[in-house]
Amino acid sequence: MPSTAGFLLSGLLGAAARRFQVQLVGKNYGRSWDRVTGYVLSSTVFVGGYYIFDGYIENNRKLLERRLAILREQRALKDAFYEFEEVPDHRMTADKRGRFFSLFDRFGAPYK
């Protein structure tokens, strides 16, 4: 959405660009009214460019926000996937020490 400040800034930039052009060339005008046409045309080009390109910039901003929202959602799902507490494995086949050492511990234990 074009703003008033954007229109004013682009108009001032157009006038400044025309002023720079006139000073660079060193042209002298016979009447003051002849200067106005160049300033108006230059300001109009800058304001028109602002008006046209603002739509493209706004569409790119919306697309970027949509992509960032999707990435945030994916990151939240990934974080939720990795948020779990490890519970010990209580299955009978889940012997972490190995058979030899479990037999060694069982038969090597003192007789009670």
N, C-alpha and C positions, 0 to 999 in steps of 0.2 A: 504494500500500500504506500504510494508516494506521500511524502509528508511536505508540509509547508516549508520547513527548514531545508529540506532537500532541494525544493524548487528555488528557494532564495540563494542557497549556496551554489547551485549550478548556474544560476543567472549571474551571480557575482564572478564566478570563475570564467564564464563566457566573456563578460566585460573585461576582466583582467587579461584574458588571452587576446582580445582585440586590442587592448591598450599596448600589450607587448608587441603585437604585430605592427602596429602603427609606429611605435618607437624604433623597432628594428629596421623598418623600411625607411623611416624618416620622412614620411609624406606630410606635406602641409596642405591643409584644406582652406579653401577660400572663404567658405561660410561655416558657421558652427552647425547648421542644420545638416550638412553633408556628412558629418561625422556620425550622426545618430543612426543612420541606416546600417552602417557596418556593425556598430555596437548591438543594435537590436537583432540583426541576423546572427551574430556570433552567440549572443545570449540565448536566442531561440534554438540554435543547434545544440547547445549544451543542455538546455532544459528538456528538449525533445529526447536527447540521448539518455538523460536521467529517467525520463518517464518510460521509455521503452525498456531499458535494461533493469529497471526496478522490478518488473514482473518476472524476469528471468532469475534475478537474485532471490526473490521471494519464493519461487518454486523450488530453487535449489536448497533454500533454508528449510522448507517443509520436508523435502526429501531427506535431508540430513537428519532432521529431528526424528523422522520415522525410522531411519536406519539405526540411529542411536538407541531409540526405544526398543527395537528388536534385539540389539546387542545387549542391552541391560537385562532384558527378559531372559535371553540365553545364558547370560552370566549368572543370574539368580537361580535358574534351573540347575546349572552346573554346580553352584555352591550348595544348593539343597541336596544334590546327589551325594556330595562328599561329606555332608554333615550326618554322621552316624556314630554311634558308640560301639566300640568293639566288644562283643560278648565272647567269653571263652567258649571254645568248642567242646560240647559235652558228649559228643558221639563216642562210642566205644572204639571205633576205628581211628579216631583222631589222637593217636599216641605220638606226642611230639619228640619223645626221647629215643625211640627205637626199641626193638625187641631185645636186643642183647643187653642193653643197660637196664631195662626194666627187670629182666630175669636176674641179672647180676645183683640188683638192689634187693630183689625179693629173696633170693637164696643166700645172699651175703649178709642179710640182717641178722642180728643176734637173736638167739632162741629165747623166747619168753615163756 
